[in-house]
Amino acid sequence: MAPLRIGIAGLGTVGAGVIKVLSANGEQIAARCGRAIEIVAVAARDRNKDRGIDTSKFRWVDDPVALATDPGIDVVVELIGGEDGAARKLVEAAVAAGKGVVTANKALIAKRGVAIAAEAEKKGVPLYFEAAVAGGIPIMKALRESLAANQLTRIYGILNGTCNYILTTMEASGRDFADVLAEAQKLGYAEADPSFDIDGVDTAHKLAILASVAFGVPVDFSAIHVEGIRNITAQDIRFAAELGYRIKLLGIATRTAQGLEQRVHPCMVPIHSPVAHVEGAYNAVLADGDFVGRTVYEGSGAGAGPTASAVVADIIDIARGHRVSPFGVPTAALKKLKAGSVENRFGAYYWRLEVTDQPGVMADVAAIMRDHRVSIESVLQRGRDPGERVSVIMTLHEAEERGMKAAFAEIGRLASMAAPPCMIRIEPNL
């Protein structure tokens, strides 16, 4: 059988990794898919950059979009990134030209994936994006194929290695967020502008894709409630451990009676739960199915090797002639569910209040909680310095989120509050 000819746009960490994988394991890959995979052209901004790979044998193309209409290319591999610009133009042009597309572009798939998939179906060409979510974990294939017999009720997990590294390091070292973030930037775990990661946007992009494939719904990034980890302190992590929890940034999608609830935020999870033990830059995805029960997938969520492995796996599927709908079902069969609101969440909460230690403070707090039907499970306070700032830690019995937020906001406006309070949702069943 003739080789599958590919063109790669973007030779950053992942693009260079793809070339390394195909070079190192090309013979084995050809044996497994019944044909060779041949890189015939590449496009990148700087031809002279040292990427640790030999690019002299590839045909260079200055305009990446030109790969889409190159008659010598069967499949375009888009590794440029970003939801618009050259990445979007290339993918849309490649589909229009009848070429298969493999991409690691989570932002593009989260924002425009369904429309692109619909065009790919019309053209009869494959569109795969395993590497867009959770790096080297084959979660897309698991959802579309291995779990296809199940109705899924919930999918959740740690989807951002940067945040998990920061939280894990804060716990191990006792250092605060800003200090650990700076270290993560020096080590290359966090970008110079880390807001995309630490504010939860990256996790939300990935959750939107996961939820679409898991529940057979159109991708709806706008429906996701998003919070990041900027306000988590070393103190919160210490108190969490004392209470029997670890703090993780999770993406959670759940089918409820009110609709499909999608949320990204820090969670306190029991120290014995599977997700609590995922450390460093690793990712984990857990899916609950009606017949299979809970399944757990863990592995490297980023980096050249794991992400390139996922990209090449998609290329191999195309080389084998394997075809599956990008979102698990044809785009016309995706069914829009009502968006469930986080305001309807009924659960337990952790509060950290920074108060001026003076008579009447707790009476004021208790009165507000009473008015909003919020009740205390436990209170922790370390030390007492009359007139000085002191931390009061509360865990609260299960309540509806809207009442909890209303009480929290009113307490935050009290004159006795020395700093903005912190609220973290407790998820005992993860």
C-alpha positions as CSV (number, residue, x, y, z in Angstrom):
1,M,0.0,0.0,0.0
2,A,1.2,3.5,-0.8
3,P,2.6,5.6,2.1
4,L,0.3,8.0,3.8
5,R,1.7,11.4,3.0
6,I,1.5,14.1,5.7
7,G,2.2,17.8,6.0
8,I,3.0,19.3,9.4
9,A,2.2,22.9,10.2
10,G,4.0,24.1,13.4
11,L,7.4,22.7,14.5
12,G,7.3,23.7,18.2
13,T,7.6,21.2,21.0
14,V,4.8,19.0,19.7
15,G,5.6,19.3,16.0
16,A,9.3,18.3,16.6
17,G,8.1,15.5,18.8
18,V,5.9,14.1,16.0
19,I,8.9,14.0,13.7
20,K,11.0,12.2,16.4
21,V,8.3,9.6,17.0
22,L,7.9,8.8,13.3
23,S,11.6,8.7,12.9
24,A,12.3,6.5,15.9
25,N,9.4,4.1,15.5
26,G,8.6,4.4,11.8
27,E,9.2,0.7,11.0
28,Q,7.0,-0.5,13.9
29,I,4.3,2.0,13.0
30,A,4.3,0.9,9.4
31,A,3.9,-2.7,10.4
32,R,1.0,-1.9,12.7
33,C,-1.0,0.1,10.3
34,G,0.0,-1.7,7.1
35,R,1.6,1.2,5.3
36,A,4.4,3.7,5.9
37,I,3.7,7.3,7.1
38,E,5.8,9.8,5.2
39,I,6.4,13.4,6.1
40,V,6.6,15.2,2.8
41,A,6.3,18.9,3.8
42,V,6.5,21.2,6.9
43,A,5.7,24.8,7.6
44,A,7.1,26.9,10.5
45,R,8.1,30.5,11.0
46,D,11.8,30.0,11.3
47,R,13.6,27.6,9.0
48,N,17.0,28.1,10.7
49,K,15.9,27.4,14.3
50,D,17.6,24.5,16.0
51,R,14.8,22.1,17.0
52,G,17.0,19.1,17.7
53,I,15.8,17.3,14.6
54,D,16.9,17.1,11.0
55,T,14.5,19.0,8.8
56,S,16.6,19.2,5.7
57,K,14.9,16.2,4.1
58,F,11.5,17.9,4.2
59,R,10.0,20.3,1.7
60,W,9.5,23.7,3.5
61,V,6.4,25.7,2.8
62,D,6.3,29.4,3.9
63,D,2.5,29.7,4.1
64,P,1.1,26.8,6.2
65,V,-2.3,27.2,4.5
66,A,-0.7,26.1,1.3
67,L,-0.4,22.6,2.7
68,A,-4.2,22.3,2.4
69,T,-4.1,22.4,-1.4
70,D,-0.8,20.6,-1.9
71,P,-1.6,17.6,-4.2
72,G,1.2,15.6,-2.7
73,I,-0.3,15.6,0.8
74,D,-3.0,13.3,2.1
75,V,-3.3,14.5,5.7
76,V,-2.6,17.9,7.3
77,V,-1.3,17.9,10.9
78,E,-2.1,21.3,12.5
79,L,0.1,22.1,15.5
80,I,0.1,25.9,15.2
81,G,-2.4,26.6,18.0
82,G,-5.0,29.3,18.6
83,E,-8.7,29.3,17.7
84,D,-8.3,31.7,14.8
85,G,-5.6,32.9,12.4
86,A,-3.5,30.5,10.4
87,A,-4.6,27.4,12.4
88,R,-8.3,27.9,11.6
89,K,-7.6,28.9,8.0
90,L,-5.4,25.8,7.5
91,V,-7.9,23.3,9.0
92,E,-10.9,24.7,7.2
93,A,-9.0,24.8,3.9
94,A,-7.7,21.3,4.3
95,V,-11.2,19.9,5.0
96,A,-12.6,21.9,2.0
97,A,-9.8,20.3,-0.2
98,G,-10.8,16.8,0.9
99,K,-7.8,16.1,3.2
100,G,-7.8,14.5,6.5
101,V,-6.9,16.6,9.5
102,V,-5.2,15.8,12.8
103,T,-4.9,18.6,15.3
104,A,-3.9,19.2,18.9
105,N,-5.7,22.5,19.0
106,K,-8.1,22.5,22.0
107,A,-9.1,26.1,21.6
108,L,-10.1,25.6,17.9
109,I,-12.0,22.4,18.7
110,A,-13.7,23.9,21.7
111,K,-14.9,27.0,19.8
112,R,-15.4,25.8,16.2
113,G,-15.0,22.0,16.3
114,V,-18.6,21.0,15.6
115,A,-18.8,23.3,12.5
116,I,-15.5,21.9,11.2
117,A,-16.6,18.3,11.9
118,A,-19.8,18.9,10.0
119,E,-17.8,20.0,6.9
120,A,-15.5,17.0,7.3
121,E,-18.5,14.7,7.3
122,K,-19.8,16.3,4.1
123,K,-16.4,15.8,2.5
124,G,-16.0,12.3,3.9
125,V,-12.6,13.1,5.5
126,P,-11.4,12.3,9.0
127,L,-11.0,14.9,11.7
128,Y,-9.2,13.7,14.8
129,F,-8.0,15.6,17.9
130,E,-6.9,13.1,20.5
131,A,-4.0,15.3,21.5
132,A,-6.2,18.3,22.3
133,V,-7.2,16.9,25.7
134,A,-5.0,15.3,28.4
135,G,-1.8,14.9,26.3
136,G,-0.9,11.3,26.1
137,I,-4.0,9.9,27.7
138,P,-6.1,8.2,25.0
139,I,-9.4,9.6,26.4
140,M,-11.0,10.6,23.1
141,K,-10.7,7.0,21.7
142,A,-11.9,5.6,25.0
143,L,-15.1,7.8,25.0
144,R,-15.8,7.3,21.3
145,E,-15.1,3.6,21.1
146,S,-14.4,1.7,24.3
147,L,-17.3,3.3,26.3
148,A,-19.7,3.6,23.4
149,A,-22.1,1.0,24.9
150,N,-22.6,3.1,28.0
151,Q,-24.7,6.1,29.0
152,L,-22.3,8.3,30.8
153,T,-23.5,10.3,33.8
154,R,-20.4,12.2,34.7
155,I,-16.9,12.9,33.4
156,Y,-14.3,14.9,35.4
157,G,-10.7,15.2,36.1
158,I,-7.4,17.1,36.3
159,L,-6.9,18.5,32.9
160,N,-4.2,21.1,33.3
161,G,-0.7,19.9,34.3
162,T,0.5,23.4,35.2
163,C,-2.2,23.9,37.9
164,N,-1.7,20.4,39.2
165,Y,2.1,21.0,39.5
166,I,1.5,24.2,41.4
167,L,-0.9,22.8,43.8
168,T,1.2,19.7,44.4
169,T,4.3,21.7,45.0
170,M,2.5,24.1,47.3
171,E,1.3,21.1,49.4
172,A,4.8,19.4,49.5
173,S,6.8,22.6,50.2
174,G,4.3,24.7,52.2
175,R,5.1,27.7,49.9
176,D,2.6,30.2,48.6
177,F,1.0,30.4,45.2
178,A,3.1,33.3,43.8
179,D,6.4,31.7,44.8
180,V,5.6,28.3,43.2
181,L,4.2,29.9,40.1
182,A,7.4,31.8,39.6
183,E,9.3,28.5,39.9
184,A,7.0,26.8,37.5
185,Q,7.7,29.5,34.9
186,K,11.5,29.1,35.3
187,L,11.1,25.3,34.9
188,G,9.0,25.7,31.8
189,Y,5.8,24.2,33.3
190,A,4.0,27.6,33.1
191,E,4.0,30.2,30.4
192,A,5.3,33.8,30.9
193,D,1.7,34.8,30.9
194,P,0.1,31.9,32.8
195,S,-3.5,33.3,33.0
196,F,-4.8,30.8,30.4
197,D,-3.8,28.0,32.7
198,I,-4.2,29.3,36.2
199,D,-7.6,31.0,35.6
200,G,-9.1,27.7,34.4
201,V,-9.6,28.6,30.7
202,D,-7.4,25.8,29.4
203,T,-9.2,23.3,31.6
204,A,-12.6,24.7,30.3
205,H,-11.6,24.2,26.7
206,K,-10.8,20.6,27.4
207,L,-13.9,20.0,29.5
208,A,-16.1,21.4,26.7
209,I,-14.6,18.8,24.3
210,L,-14.9,15.9,26.7
211,A,-18.5,16.8,27.6
212,S,-19.4,16.9,23.9
213,V,-18.0,13.4,23.2
214,A,-19.2,11.9,26.5
215,F,-22.8,13.1,26.2
216,G,-23.3,13.5,22.5
217,V,-24.0,17.2,22.7
218,P,-22.6,20.2,20.8
219,V,-19.6,21.8,22.3
220,D,-20.7,24.7,24.5
221,F,-17.7,26.5,26.0
222,S,-19.9,29.4,27.0
223,A,-22.0,27.2,29.3
224,I,-19.0,26.4,31.6
225,H,-18.6,28.0,35.0
226,V,-14.9,28.8,35.3
227,E,-12.7,29.6,38.3
228,G,-9.0,29.3,38.7
229,I,-6.5,28.8,41.5
230,R,-5.1,32.3,42.0
231,N,-6.7,32.7,45.4
232,I,-5.6,29.3,46.9
233,T,-3.1,29.8,49.7
234,A,-0.7,27.5,51.4
235,Q,-2.9,27.9,54.4
236,D,-5.9,26.5,52.5
237,I,-3.9,23.5,51.5
238,R,-2.8,22.9,55.1
239,F,-6.3,23.1,56.5
240,A,-7.5,20.9,53.7
241,A,-5.1,18.2,54.7
242,E,-6.1,18.6,58.4
243,L,-9.7,18.1,57.3
244,G,-8.9,15.0,55.2
245,Y,-8.8,16.6,51.7
246,R,-6.5,17.7,48.9
247,I,-7.2,20.7,46.7
248,K,-7.3,20.0,43.0
249,L,-8.4,22.2,40.0
250,L,-11.1,20.0,38.3
251,G,-13.2,20.1,35.3
252,I,-16.6,18.4,36.0
253,A,-19.4,17.7,33.6
254,T,-22.5,16.0,35.0
255,R,-25.9,15.1,33.5
256,T,-28.5,16.2,36.0
257,A,-32.3,16.6,36.1
258,Q,-31.8,20.3,35.3
259,G,-29.6,19.6,32.2
260,L,-25.8,19.3,31.6
261,E,-23.8,21.0,34.3
262,Q,-20.2,22.0,33.4
263,R,-17.9,23.6,35.8
264,V,-14.2,24.3,36.4
265,H,-13.0,25.3,39.8
266,P,-10.8,24.3,42.7
267,C,-12.3,21.4,44.7
268,M,-11.5,19.7,48.0
269,V,-11.5,16.0,47.3
270,P,-11.1,13.2,49.9
271,I,-7.5,12.3,50.4
272,H,-8.3,8.6,49.6
273,S,-10.0,9.3,46.2
274,P,-8.2,8.4,42.9
275,V,-8.0,12.0,41.7
276,A,-6.3,13.1,45.0
277,H,-3.2,11.0,44.3
278,V,-2.5,12.5,40.8
279,E,0.6,14.6,41.4
280,G,2.9,16.9,39.5
281,A,2.2,17.7,35.9
282,Y,0.1,14.6,35.4
283,N,-3.5,14.6,34.3
284,A,-6.4,12.2,35.1
285,V,-9.8,11.7,33.6
286,L,-12.6,9.7,35.3
287,A,-15.8,8.7,33.5
288,D,-18.9,7.1,35.1
289,G,-21.0,4.8,32.9
290,D,-24.2,3.0,33.6
291,F,-22.8,-0.4,32.8
292,V,-19.1,-0.1,33.1
293,G,-19.1,1.9,36.4
294,R,-16.2,4.2,37.0
295,T,-13.2,4.1,34.7
296,V,-9.9,6.0,35.5
297,Y,-7.3,7.2,33.0
298,E,-4.1,8.8,34.2
299,G,-0.9,9.9,32.4
300,S,1.2,12.8,31.2
301,G,-1.0,15.7,30.2
302,A,1.5,17.7,28.2
303,G,5.0,17.7,26.8
304,A,6.6,16.7,23.5
305,G,6.6,12.9,23.9
306,P,3.1,12.3,25.3
307,T,1.3,14.8,23.1
308,A,3.2,13.7,20.0
309,S,2.3,10.1,20.8
310,A,-1.4,11.1,20.7
311,V,-1.0,13.0,17.4
312,V,0.7,10.0,15.8
313,A,-2.0,7.7,17.1
314,D,-4.5,9.7,15.2
315,I,-2.4,9.6,12.0
316,I,-2.1,5.8,12.4
317,D,-5.9,5.5,12.6
318,I,-6.2,7.4,9.3
319,A,-3.5,5.2,7.7
320,R,-5.4,2.1,8.8
321,G,-8.6,3.4,7.2
322,H,-10.3,3.6,10.6
323,R,-13.1,6.0,10.7
324,V,-15.3,7.3,13.5
325,S,-17.3,10.5,14.0
326,P,-15.1,13.2,15.6
327,F,-17.6,13.7,18.4
328,G,-18.7,10.1,18.7
329,V,-21.9,10.5,16.7
330,P,-22.5,12.4,13.5
331,T,-22.8,16.1,14.1
332,A,-26.5,16.1,13.0
333,A,-27.2,13.6,15.9
334,L,-25.6,15.8,18.6
335,K,-28.5,16.8,20.9
336,K,-28.5,20.1,22.7
337,L,-29.2,19.7,26.4
338,K,-30.3,22.5,28.7
339,A,-27.3,24.0,30.4
340,G,-27.4,23.2,34.1
341,S,-26.3,26.0,36.4
342,V,-23.7,25.8,39.1
343,E,-26.2,27.9,41.2
344,N,-28.3,24.6,41.6
345,R,-25.4,22.7,43.0
346,F,-26.3,21.2,46.4
347,G,-23.2,20.3,48.3
348,A,-20.7,21.1,51.1
349,Y,-18.3,24.1,51.3
350,Y,-15.1,25.3,52.9
351,W,-14.8,28.9,53.9
352,R,-11.7,30.8,55.0
353,L,-12.6,34.2,56.6
354,E,-9.9,36.7,57.4
355,V,-11.4,38.7,60.2
356,T,-10.3,41.3,62.7
357,D,-10.5,39.6,66.1
358,Q,-13.0,41.6,68.0
359,P,-16.2,41.0,69.9
360,G,-19.4,40.3,67.9
361,V,-17.7,39.2,64.6
362,M,-18.9,35.6,64.8
363,A,-22.4,36.8,65.9
364,D,-22.6,38.9,62.7
365,V,-21.4,36.0,60.5
366,A,-23.8,33.6,62.2
367,A,-26.8,35.9,61.7
368,I,-26.1,36.2,58.0
369,M,-25.8,32.4,57.6
370,R,-29.0,32.0,59.5
371,D,-30.8,34.4,57.1
372,H,-29.6,32.4,54.1
373,R,-30.3,29.0,55.6
374,V,-26.6,28.0,55.7
375,S,-25.3,26.0,58.6
376,I,-21.9,25.3,60.1
377,E,-20.4,21.8,60.3
378,S,-17.1,22.7,61.9
379,V,-15.0,25.7,62.8
380,L,-11.2,25.9,63.1
381,Q,-9.2,28.9,64.5
382,R,-5.6,29.0,65.3
383,G,-4.5,31.4,68.0
384,R,-6.1,34.6,69.1
385,D,-4.7,38.2,68.8
386,P,-7.4,40.7,69.9
387,G,-7.6,43.5,67.4
388,E,-5.4,41.7,64.9
389,R,-6.2,39.7,61.7
390,V,-7.0,36.0,62.3
391,S,-8.1,33.2,60.0
392,V,-11.4,31.4,60.8
393,I,-11.9,28.2,58.9
394,M,-15.4,26.8,58.4
395,T,-16.8,23.7,56.8
396,L,-20.5,24.0,56.0
397,H,-23.3,21.5,55.7
398,E,-24.7,20.8,52.3
399,A,-26.7,23.7,50.9
400,E,-27.8,25.1,47.5
401,E,-25.1,27.2,45.9
402,R,-27.2,30.3,45.3
403,G,-27.9,30.6,49.0
404,M,-24.3,29.8,49.9
405,K,-23.0,32.5,47.5
406,A,-25.5,35.1,48.8
407,A,-24.3,34.5,52.4
408,F,-20.7,34.5,51.4
409,A,-21.0,37.8,49.5
410,E,-22.8,39.5,52.4
411,I,-20.2,38.3,54.9
412,G,-17.5,39.6,52.6
413,R,-18.9,43.1,53.0
414,L,-18.7,43.1,56.8
415,A,-16.4,45.8,58.2
416,S,-14.7,43.2,60.3
417,M,-13.4,41.3,57.2
418,A,-9.7,42.1,57.0
419,A,-9.3,40.5,53.5
420,P,-11.6,39.0,50.9
421,P,-12.9,35.6,52.0
422,C,-12.2,32.3,50.2
423,M,-14.7,29.6,49.3
424,I,-13.9,26.1,48.0
425,R,-16.4,23.5,47.1
426,I,-16.1,20.1,48.8
427,E,-16.6,17.2,46.5
428,P,-16.8,14.1,48.7
429,N,-17.8,11.6,46.0
430,L,-15.0,12.1,43.5
